[in-house]
Amino acid sequence: MNLPPMRIGVRIKLARVKRGVTQAELAHLTELSQAYLSQIETGDRTPGTETVESIERALQCDLEGDW
């Protein structure tokens, strides 16, 4: 993933909200903790490639190409 941490977090949040998915629901779909997803969305943590791909599958979007 070639995006800065804050930018990918913002994209994840926008994609999640656009699809009407809560952090708790996304956490369940991706088997990630809600706290970790929150940290990604705020830019406090940088997700790895596998994590981003898992989120993309759950939200059915391309976080690089859809923007």
N, C-alpha and C positions, 0 to 999 in steps of 0.2 A: 504494500500500500504506500503510495507516494504522497499522501496528503499529510499536512501537519496535524498533530493530535487534536487541537481544538476544532479544526475544520472537519475532520472525520466524525468527531463527536456531534457536531452540529448537524451534519448530514444524516447521521443515524437518528438523532432526535426528530428531525423534520420528516424523515421517511416513516418513522414509527407513528408520530402524531397524525400524519396525513392518512395513514391506514387505520387509524383508530385503535391502535394497540398500546396498552399500558406497559410500563416498565416491567411490572410483575408478569404480564402475559408473555412479553418478549423473553424474560428470564426463563420462564417455563419452556418455551419453544426452543431455546438455544442451550438449555441446561447450564446457564451462567447465573451468577447471583445478581439480584436486583441492585445490590450495592456496587458491584463491579460495573454494571451497565450505567449506573448513575455517574460513576467516576469517569467512564469513557465519554459520556455525553457532555460532561463539564470540562473535559480536557485534562483531568487530573491523572488519567491513566491512558497509555497508548496500547490499543489492541493489536495483537499479532494478526498475521494473514489468515490463519485458521479461524480466529474469532470473527474477523470481518466477514469471511465467507459464510460462516454459520448465521450471522445476523442477516446477511443478504438473502440467504435461502429462506430464513424465517419470514422476512418482510417481502420476499419475492421482488427484489430490486437490485440494481447495480449501483453501488454507492459512488463509483467513479463515473460510469457512463450515463447515468440518469440525470446528471447535472449539466 
